[in-house]
Amino acid sequence: MKLILLGPPGAGKGTIANEINKKINIPVISTGDILRNSIKNNTKLGKEAQEYVTSGKLVPDDLIMSIVEERIKDNDCQNGFMFDGFPRTIQQAIELDSLMRRLNTKIDQVFYFEASDSVIVERLSDRRVCAKCGAIYNLNYNSPKIENVCDKCGGQLFQRDDDKQETILNRIKVFNKETLPLVEYYEEKNNLTKINADLDLKIRFEDVWNRLIKLGLVGK
Ligand code: AP5
C-alpha cells in the first residue's frame, strides 16, 4: 500500500502516519524528518537544507526528489510506504508520477487533512517531539506523563525550530501557495480523500481507517 498524507503544517499528518504504522508495519517517509536529521548530523544535505527548513521555506525540488528516490529503494519500502509531507509542489508530484511509472507501481490513495489556521497555530506552538524516537506530543491534548520526557522511550522532548509563531505563519503561507494546488491535481486523478483535521485524533483515525478498508487496502 502506497499512501500520500497531504495537508498544512500541524494538520496531524505525522500523528496519523504513526497511528497507521502501529497497525500495519509500513514505513513513514517524512521528508521533514529526513531533513531535520541531516541538519542535526551536519551532512552535506543538512547544510544545503538548513536555511530553508528553519525559515519555513520549501527545500528545492531536486534535493527532495533525490532523497525520496533513494529512500524508497530501501528494503523496508518494498511492501509499501506512507509519504508524510511529500510531495509539496506540482513539480514534485509530476516527478513522483514518473518515478512510480518507472518502478511499475502507483500511489493508492491521497489523504488530504484540512485544518483551520487557528487550530494549526495552537497545535504547533504546543507541539513537542522526542529527540530519540520521534514520538509527537502536545502540551494541551496529549502531554507526556513526566514533563519533557518521552513516555515511550524516556528520551528528551524538544520544540522544533520552525514551531515559532512567526515561522508557523510563513509555513501556512507557503503551503497555501505551493502545496494547496495538489488537492486539485489529485482530485482530477480521482484518488483523494478529504479528512476534517480539526476533529479529535480518534475520529480522524477512524475516518482514515474506514476509507482504507473500503478501498480494500487493509483488512477489516
Ligand atoms: P515537515 O516536517 O513535513 O513539517 P510540516 O508539513 O509543516 O508538518 P508538521 O510536521 O509540522 O505537521 P504534521 O501535520 O505532521 O502535524 P503533527 O502530527 O506533528 O516539514 C518541515 C520543513 O521541511 C518544511 O517547512 C520545508 O522547509 C522542508 N520540507 C519537508 N518536506 C519538503 C518537501 N517535500 N519539499 C520541500 N521542502 C520540504 O501534529 C501537530 C501537533 O498537533 C502535535 O502536537 C500533535 O500532538 C497535535 N495534534 C495532531 N492531531 C491532533 C488532533 N486531532 N487533536 C489535537 N491535537 C492534535
py3Dmol code that shows the C-alpha trace and the ligand (Angstrom):
import py3Dmol

protein = """\
ATOM      1  CA  MET A   1       0.000   0.000   0.000  1.00  0.00           C
ATOM      2  CA  LYS A   2       1.342   3.400  -1.002  1.00  0.00           C
ATOM      3  CA  LEU A   3      -0.193   6.496   0.548  1.00  0.00           C
ATOM      4  CA  ILE A   4       0.334  10.238   0.499  1.00  0.00           C
ATOM      5  CA  LEU A   5      -0.599  12.277   3.574  1.00  0.00           C
ATOM      6  CA  LEU A   6      -1.159  15.830   2.426  1.00  0.00           C
ATOM      7  CA  GLY A   7      -2.085  18.859   4.500  1.00  0.00           C
ATOM      8  CA  PRO A   8      -0.935  22.097   6.059  1.00  0.00           C
ATOM      9  CA  PRO A   9       1.676  22.140   8.817  1.00  0.00           C
ATOM     10  CA  GLY A  10       0.209  20.902  12.064  1.00  0.00           C
ATOM     11  CA  ALA A  11      -2.759  19.158  10.440  1.00  0.00           C
ATOM     12  CA  GLY A  12      -1.649  15.952  12.112  1.00  0.00           C
ATOM     13  CA  LYS A  13      -0.098  14.087   9.173  1.00  0.00           C
ATOM     14  CA  GLY A  14       2.762  12.737  11.276  1.00  0.00           C
ATOM     15  CA  THR A  15       0.436  11.755  14.118  1.00  0.00           C
ATOM     16  CA  ILE A  16      -1.912   9.794  11.818  1.00  0.00           C
ATOM     17  CA  ALA A  17       1.032   8.234   9.954  1.00  0.00           C
ATOM     18  CA  ASN A  18       2.357   6.882  13.264  1.00  0.00           C
ATOM     19  CA  GLU A  19      -1.111   5.503  14.136  1.00  0.00           C
ATOM     20  CA  ILE A  20      -1.340   3.684  10.781  1.00  0.00           C
ATOM     21  CA  ASN A  21       2.187   2.394  11.261  1.00  0.00           C
ATOM     22  CA  LYS A  22       1.226   0.879  14.638  1.00  0.00           C
ATOM     23  CA  LYS A  23      -1.497  -1.202  12.905  1.00  0.00           C
ATOM     24  CA  ILE A  24       0.309  -2.154   9.716  1.00  0.00           C
ATOM     25  CA  ASN A  25       4.008  -2.021   9.744  1.00  0.00           C
ATOM     26  CA  ILE A  26       4.739   0.055   6.655  1.00  0.00           C
ATOM     27  CA  PRO A  27       7.341   2.819   6.942  1.00  0.00           C
ATOM     28  CA  VAL A  28       6.535   6.508   7.199  1.00  0.00           C
ATOM     29  CA  ILE A  29       8.679   8.583   4.871  1.00  0.00           C
ATOM     30  CA  SER A  30       8.722  12.108   6.275  1.00  0.00           C
ATOM     31  CA  THR A  31      10.895  14.371   4.139  1.00  0.00           C
ATOM     32  CA  GLY A  32      10.803  16.857   7.036  1.00  0.00           C
ATOM     33  CA  ASP A  33      12.263  14.274   9.465  1.00  0.00           C
ATOM     34  CA  ILE A  34      14.947  13.252   6.956  1.00  0.00           C
ATOM     35  CA  LEU A  35      15.937  16.904   6.502  1.00  0.00           C
ATOM     36  CA  ARG A  36      15.977  17.615  10.269  1.00  0.00           C
ATOM     37  CA  ASN A  37      18.184  14.546  10.881  1.00  0.00           C
ATOM     38  CA  SER A  38      20.576  15.642   8.147  1.00  0.00           C
ATOM     39  CA  ILE A  39      20.757  19.112   9.706  1.00  0.00           C
ATOM     40  CA  LYS A  40      21.393  17.614  13.144  1.00  0.00           C
ATOM     41  CA  ASN A  41      24.177  15.419  11.749  1.00  0.00           C
ATOM     42  CA  ASN A  42      25.630  18.302   9.751  1.00  0.00           C
ATOM     43  CA  THR A  43      25.679  16.330   6.480  1.00  0.00           C
ATOM     44  CA  LYS A  44      26.041  17.914   3.017  1.00  0.00           C
ATOM     45  CA  LEU A  45      22.266  17.698   2.573  1.00  0.00           C
ATOM     46  CA  GLY A  46      21.731  19.203   6.029  1.00  0.00           C
ATOM     47  CA  LYS A  47      23.949  22.175   5.225  1.00  0.00           C
ATOM     48  CA  GLU A  48      22.084  22.796   1.963  1.00  0.00           C
ATOM     49  CA  ALA A  49      18.644  22.473   3.610  1.00  0.00           C
ATOM     50  CA  GLN A  50      19.162  24.301   6.918  1.00  0.00           C
ATOM     51  CA  GLU A  51      18.280  27.839   5.889  1.00  0.00           C
ATOM     52  CA  TYR A  52      15.095  26.713   4.099  1.00  0.00           C
ATOM     53  CA  VAL A  53      13.820  24.497   6.924  1.00  0.00           C
ATOM     54  CA  THR A  54      14.414  26.931   9.781  1.00  0.00           C
ATOM     55  CA  SER A  55      12.671  29.764   7.944  1.00  0.00           C
ATOM     56  CA  GLY A  56       9.747  27.619   6.773  1.00  0.00           C
ATOM     57  CA  LYS A  57      10.576  27.848   3.046  1.00  0.00           C
ATOM     58  CA  LEU A  58      10.477  24.823   0.764  1.00  0.00           C
ATOM     59  CA  VAL A  59      13.710  22.978   0.049  1.00  0.00           C
ATOM     60  CA  PRO A  60      14.433  22.868  -3.744  1.00  0.00           C
ATOM     61  CA  ASP A  61      12.605  20.122  -5.647  1.00  0.00           C
ATOM     62  CA  ASP A  62      15.748  18.410  -6.986  1.00  0.00           C
ATOM     63  CA  LEU A  63      17.123  17.836  -3.469  1.00  0.00           C
ATOM     64  CA  ILE A  64      13.792  16.426  -2.268  1.00  0.00           C
ATOM     65  CA  MET A  65      13.427  14.119  -5.276  1.00  0.00           C
ATOM     66  CA  SER A  66      16.880  12.626  -4.746  1.00  0.00           C
ATOM     67  CA  ILE A  67      16.065  11.949  -1.057  1.00  0.00           C
ATOM     68  CA  VAL A  68      12.781  10.240  -1.963  1.00  0.00           C
ATOM     69  CA  GLU A  69      14.174   8.204  -4.823  1.00  0.00           C
ATOM     70  CA  GLU A  70      16.955   6.861  -2.625  1.00  0.00           C
ATOM     71  CA  ARG A  71      14.682   6.146   0.371  1.00  0.00           C
ATOM     72  CA  ILE A  72      12.016   4.136  -1.475  1.00  0.00           C
ATOM     73  CA  LYS A  73      14.675   1.734  -2.762  1.00  0.00           C
ATOM     74  CA  ASP A  74      15.310   0.557   0.813  1.00  0.00           C
ATOM     75  CA  ASN A  75      14.191  -2.969   1.672  1.00  0.00           C
ATOM     76  CA  ASP A  76      11.593  -1.900   4.217  1.00  0.00           C
ATOM     77  CA  CYS A  77       9.709   0.014   1.494  1.00  0.00           C
ATOM     78  CA  GLN A  78       9.150  -2.950  -0.785  1.00  0.00           C
ATOM     79  CA  ASN A  79       5.665  -3.692   0.639  1.00  0.00           C
ATOM     80  CA  GLY A  80       4.598  -0.066   0.685  1.00  0.00           C
ATOM     81  CA  PHE A  81       5.133   3.256   2.422  1.00  0.00           C
ATOM     82  CA  MET A  82       3.405   6.445   3.505  1.00  0.00           C
ATOM     83  CA  PHE A  83       4.669   9.839   2.403  1.00  0.00           C
ATOM     84  CA  ASP A  84       4.256  12.457   5.130  1.00  0.00           C
ATOM     85  CA  GLY A  85       4.858  15.965   3.780  1.00  0.00           C
ATOM     86  CA  PHE A  86       5.759  14.884   0.251  1.00  0.00           C
ATOM     87  CA  PRO A  87       5.007  15.883  -2.495  1.00  0.00           C
ATOM     88  CA  ARG A  88       4.677  19.580  -1.737  1.00  0.00           C
ATOM     89  CA  THR A  89       4.788  21.191  -5.180  1.00  0.00           C
ATOM     90  CA  ILE A  90       3.181  20.329  -8.516  1.00  0.00           C
ATOM     91  CA  GLN A  91       6.686  19.682  -9.873  1.00  0.00           C
ATOM     92  CA  GLN A  92       7.361  17.108  -7.099  1.00  0.00           C
ATOM     93  CA  ALA A  93       4.009  15.430  -7.841  1.00  0.00           C
ATOM     94  CA  ILE A  94       4.777  15.194 -11.560  1.00  0.00           C
ATOM     95  CA  GLU A  95       8.224  13.764 -10.841  1.00  0.00           C
ATOM     96  CA  LEU A  96       6.734  11.298  -8.347  1.00  0.00           C
ATOM     97  CA  ASP A  97       4.272  10.106 -11.009  1.00  0.00           C
ATOM     98  CA  SER A  98       7.080   9.414 -13.424  1.00  0.00           C
ATOM     99  CA  LEU A  99       9.140   7.695 -10.697  1.00  0.00           C
ATOM    100  CA  MET A 100       6.151   5.445  -9.888  1.00  0.00           C
ATOM    101  CA  ARG A 101       5.722   4.626 -13.589  1.00  0.00           C
ATOM    102  CA  ARG A 102       9.405   3.720 -13.873  1.00  0.00           C
ATOM    103  CA  LEU A 103       9.039   1.405 -10.874  1.00  0.00           C
ATOM    104  CA  ASN A 104       5.861  -0.043 -12.364  1.00  0.00           C
ATOM    105  CA  THR A 105       3.705   0.878  -9.382  1.00  0.00           C
ATOM    106  CA  LYS A 106       1.308   3.626  -8.270  1.00  0.00           C
ATOM    107  CA  ILE A 107       0.077   5.687  -5.325  1.00  0.00           C
ATOM    108  CA  ASP A 108      -3.075   4.017  -3.975  1.00  0.00           C
ATOM    109  CA  GLN A 109      -4.613   6.923  -2.095  1.00  0.00           C
ATOM    110  CA  VAL A 110      -4.001  10.518  -1.068  1.00  0.00           C
ATOM    111  CA  PHE A 111      -5.449  11.761   2.236  1.00  0.00           C
ATOM    112  CA  TYR A 112      -5.872  15.499   2.471  1.00  0.00           C
ATOM    113  CA  PHE A 113      -6.111  16.767   6.066  1.00  0.00           C
ATOM    114  CA  GLU A 114      -7.992  20.063   6.122  1.00  0.00           C
ATOM    115  CA  ALA A 115      -7.315  22.225   9.168  1.00  0.00           C
ATOM    116  CA  SER A 116      -8.124  25.824  10.032  1.00  0.00           C
ATOM    117  CA  ASP A 117      -5.298  28.327  10.594  1.00  0.00           C
ATOM    118  CA  SER A 118      -6.194  28.961  14.260  1.00  0.00           C
ATOM    119  CA  VAL A 119      -6.042  25.226  15.052  1.00  0.00           C
ATOM    120  CA  ILE A 120      -2.695  24.909  13.258  1.00  0.00           C
ATOM    121  CA  VAL A 121      -1.066  27.758  15.170  1.00  0.00           C
ATOM    122  CA  GLU A 122      -2.327  26.466  18.510  1.00  0.00           C
ATOM    123  CA  ARG A 123      -1.243  22.884  17.870  1.00  0.00           C
ATOM    124  CA  LEU A 124       2.209  23.731  16.584  1.00  0.00           C
ATOM    125  CA  SER A 125       3.017  26.176  19.364  1.00  0.00           C
ATOM    126  CA  ASP A 126       2.319  23.402  21.877  1.00  0.00           C
ATOM    127  CA  ARG A 127       3.955  20.534  19.982  1.00  0.00           C
ATOM    128  CA  ARG A 128       6.922  18.728  21.499  1.00  0.00           C
ATOM    129  CA  VAL A 129       8.870  15.954  19.798  1.00  0.00           C
ATOM    130  CA  CYS A 130      11.049  13.205  21.266  1.00  0.00           C
ATOM    131  CA  ALA A 131      14.693  13.670  20.269  1.00  0.00           C
ATOM    132  CA  LYS A 132      15.269   9.910  20.468  1.00  0.00           C
ATOM    133  CA  CYS A 133      12.256   8.133  18.892  1.00  0.00           C
ATOM    134  CA  GLY A 134      10.382  11.000  17.183  1.00  0.00           C
ATOM    135  CA  ALA A 135       7.117  10.494  19.127  1.00  0.00           C
ATOM    136  CA  ILE A 136       4.859  13.546  18.855  1.00  0.00           C
ATOM    137  CA  TYR A 137       3.216  15.183  21.897  1.00  0.00           C
ATOM    138  CA  ASN A 138       1.046  18.196  22.503  1.00  0.00           C
ATOM    139  CA  LEU A 139       1.127  20.088  25.787  1.00  0.00           C
ATOM    140  CA  ASN A 140      -2.659  20.582  25.555  1.00  0.00           C
ATOM    141  CA  TYR A 141      -4.017  17.359  24.068  1.00  0.00           C
ATOM    142  CA  ASN A 142      -1.550  14.607  24.781  1.00  0.00           C
ATOM    143  CA  SER A 143       1.106  15.761  27.188  1.00  0.00           C
ATOM    144  CA  PRO A 144       3.778  13.345  28.459  1.00  0.00           C
ATOM    145  CA  LYS A 145       3.330  11.868  31.940  1.00  0.00           C
ATOM    146  CA  ILE A 146       6.616  13.421  33.099  1.00  0.00           C
ATOM    147  CA  GLU A 147       7.386  16.936  31.880  1.00  0.00           C
ATOM    148  CA  ASN A 148       9.754  16.936  28.856  1.00  0.00           C
ATOM    149  CA  VAL A 149      10.315  13.151  28.995  1.00  0.00           C
ATOM    150  CA  CYS A 150       9.031  10.753  26.313  1.00  0.00           C
ATOM    151  CA  ASP A 151       6.511   8.185  27.674  1.00  0.00           C
ATOM    152  CA  LYS A 152       7.669   5.619  25.126  1.00  0.00           C
ATOM    153  CA  CYS A 153      11.467   5.694  25.338  1.00  0.00           C
ATOM    154  CA  GLY A 154      12.458   8.148  28.086  1.00  0.00           C
ATOM    155  CA  GLY A 155      14.069  10.491  25.535  1.00  0.00           C
ATOM    156  CA  GLN A 156      14.195  14.255  25.982  1.00  0.00           C
ATOM    157  CA  LEU A 157      11.405  16.295  24.337  1.00  0.00           C
ATOM    158  CA  PHE A 158      12.184  19.447  22.357  1.00  0.00           C
ATOM    159  CA  GLN A 159      10.408  22.174  20.433  1.00  0.00           C
ATOM    160  CA  ARG A 160      11.169  22.299  16.705  1.00  0.00           C
ATOM    161  CA  ASP A 161      12.973  25.437  15.482  1.00  0.00           C
ATOM    162  CA  ASP A 162      10.227  26.045  12.920  1.00  0.00           C
ATOM    163  CA  ASP A 163       7.438  25.872  15.525  1.00  0.00           C
ATOM    164  CA  LYS A 164       7.862  29.529  16.488  1.00  0.00           C
ATOM    165  CA  GLN A 165       4.802  31.690  15.785  1.00  0.00           C
ATOM    166  CA  GLU A 166       6.381  33.795  13.002  1.00  0.00           C
ATOM    167  CA  THR A 167       7.719  30.753  11.144  1.00  0.00           C
ATOM    168  CA  ILE A 168       4.414  28.908  11.547  1.00  0.00           C
ATOM    169  CA  LEU A 169       2.599  31.766   9.781  1.00  0.00           C
ATOM    170  CA  ASN A 170       5.163  31.673   6.965  1.00  0.00           C
ATOM    171  CA  ARG A 171       4.759  27.889   6.609  1.00  0.00           C
ATOM    172  CA  ILE A 172       0.981  28.316   6.271  1.00  0.00           C
ATOM    173  CA  LYS A 173       1.529  30.953   3.543  1.00  0.00           C
ATOM    174  CA  VAL A 174       3.955  28.675   1.684  1.00  0.00           C
ATOM    175  CA  PHE A 175       1.506  25.770   1.989  1.00  0.00           C
ATOM    176  CA  ASN A 176      -1.371  27.786   0.504  1.00  0.00           C
ATOM    177  CA  LYS A 177       0.732  28.975  -2.413  1.00  0.00           C
ATOM    178  CA  GLU A 178       2.841  25.912  -3.279  1.00  0.00           C
ATOM    179  CA  THR A 179       1.073  22.836  -1.909  1.00  0.00           C
ATOM    180  CA  LEU A 180      -2.678  23.511  -1.934  1.00  0.00           C
ATOM    181  CA  PRO A 181      -2.846  23.185  -5.779  1.00  0.00           C
ATOM    182  CA  LEU A 182      -2.014  19.491  -5.258  1.00  0.00           C
ATOM    183  CA  VAL A 183      -5.552  18.929  -3.930  1.00  0.00           C
ATOM    184  CA  GLU A 184      -6.965  19.668  -7.383  1.00  0.00           C
ATOM    185  CA  TYR A 185      -4.163  17.698  -9.030  1.00  0.00           C
ATOM    186  CA  TYR A 186      -5.073  14.527  -7.115  1.00  0.00           C
ATOM    187  CA  GLU A 187      -8.848  15.171  -7.276  1.00  0.00           C
ATOM    188  CA  GLU A 188      -8.522  15.058 -11.045  1.00  0.00           C
ATOM    189  CA  LYS A 189      -6.805  11.694 -10.717  1.00  0.00           C
ATOM    190  CA  ASN A 190      -9.723  10.600  -8.549  1.00  0.00           C
ATOM    191  CA  ASN A 191      -7.674   9.234  -5.671  1.00  0.00           C
ATOM    192  CA  LEU A 192      -8.045  11.920  -2.991  1.00  0.00           C
ATOM    193  CA  THR A 193      -9.984  11.627   0.286  1.00  0.00           C
ATOM    194  CA  LYS A 194     -10.593  14.725   2.423  1.00  0.00           C
ATOM    195  CA  ILE A 195     -10.402  14.403   6.203  1.00  0.00           C
ATOM    196  CA  ASN A 196     -11.531  17.073   8.671  1.00  0.00           C
ATOM    197  CA  ALA A 197      -8.306  17.516  10.627  1.00  0.00           C
ATOM    198  CA  ASP A 198      -9.825  19.905  13.181  1.00  0.00           C
ATOM    199  CA  LEU A 199     -11.512  16.925  14.800  1.00  0.00           C
ATOM    200  CA  ASP A 200     -10.329  14.716  17.614  1.00  0.00           C
ATOM    201  CA  LEU A 201      -7.500  12.310  16.713  1.00  0.00           C
ATOM    202  CA  LYS A 202      -9.603   9.174  17.356  1.00  0.00           C
ATOM    203  CA  ILE A 203     -12.407  10.275  14.985  1.00  0.00           C
ATOM    204  CA  ARG A 204      -9.930  11.255  12.303  1.00  0.00           C
ATOM    205  CA  PHE A 205      -8.070   7.984  12.527  1.00  0.00           C
ATOM    206  CA  GLU A 206     -11.359   6.054  12.223  1.00  0.00           C
ATOM    207  CA  ASP A 207     -12.202   8.066   9.070  1.00  0.00           C
ATOM    208  CA  VAL A 208      -8.868   7.178   7.508  1.00  0.00           C
ATOM    209  CA  TRP A 209      -9.003   3.550   8.565  1.00  0.00           C
ATOM    210  CA  ASN A 210     -12.597   3.048   7.286  1.00  0.00           C
ATOM    211  CA  ARG A 211     -11.588   4.541   3.961  1.00  0.00           C
ATOM    212  CA  LEU A 212      -8.623   2.149   3.719  1.00  0.00           C
ATOM    213  CA  ILE A 213     -10.971  -0.786   4.442  1.00  0.00           C
ATOM    214  CA  LYS A 214     -13.466   0.414   1.774  1.00  0.00           C
ATOM    215  CA  LEU A 215     -10.664   0.665  -0.761  1.00  0.00           C
ATOM    216  CA  GLY A 216      -9.570  -2.873   0.099  1.00  0.00           C
ATOM    217  CA  LEU A 217      -6.119  -1.621   1.120  1.00  0.00           C
ATOM    218  CA  VAL A 218      -6.340  -3.103   4.646  1.00  0.00           C
ATOM    219  CA  GLY A 219      -8.359  -5.969   6.102  1.00  0.00           C
ATOM    220  CA  LYS A 220     -11.309  -5.417   8.488  1.00  0.00           C
TER     221      LYS A 220
END
"""
ligand_1 = """\
57
AP5
P 7.580 18.850 7.831
O 8.359 18.219 8.899
O 6.968 17.995 6.781
O 6.507 19.799 8.511
P 5.011 20.162 8.113
O 4.466 19.664 6.839
O 4.998 21.628 8.269
O 4.170 19.354 9.048
P 4.332 19.164 10.574
O 5.283 18.081 10.871
O 4.597 20.499 11.217
O 2.841 18.815 10.969
P 2.002 17.462 10.963
O 0.843 17.655 10.015
O 2.836 16.247 10.760
O 1.426 17.554 12.440
P 1.691 16.631 13.730
O 1.146 15.261 13.520
O 3.089 16.768 14.210
O 8.485 19.921 7.037
C 9.344 20.819 7.689
C 10.131 21.630 6.667
O 10.959 20.749 5.868
C 9.325 22.413 5.626
O 8.914 23.670 6.140
C 10.320 22.530 4.480
O 11.288 23.502 4.722
C 11.018 21.184 4.499
N 10.374 20.155 3.640
C 9.829 18.961 4.087
N 9.330 18.272 3.060
C 9.545 19.026 1.932
C 9.210 18.846 0.568
N 8.570 17.751 0.115
N 9.575 19.826 -0.311
C 10.227 20.918 0.102
N 10.557 21.163 1.385
C 10.219 20.223 2.301
O 0.693 17.375 14.749
C 0.928 18.711 15.155
C 0.544 18.888 16.609
O -0.863 18.735 16.775
C 1.159 17.837 17.551
O 1.468 18.475 18.759
C 0.045 16.786 17.743
O 0.158 16.160 19.004
C -1.188 17.659 17.672
N -2.353 17.005 17.067
C -2.381 16.299 15.910
N -3.633 15.897 15.656
C -4.423 16.389 16.658
C -5.819 16.346 16.941
N -6.684 15.733 16.153
N -6.275 16.959 18.034
C -5.421 17.619 18.856
N -4.083 17.681 18.659
C -3.586 17.080 17.567
"""
view = py3Dmol.view(width=600, height=400)
view.addModel(protein, "pdb")
view.setStyle({"model": 0}, {"cartoon": {"style": "trace"}})
view.addModel(ligand_1, "xyz")
view.setStyle({"model": 1}, {"stick": {}})
view.zoomTo()
view.show()
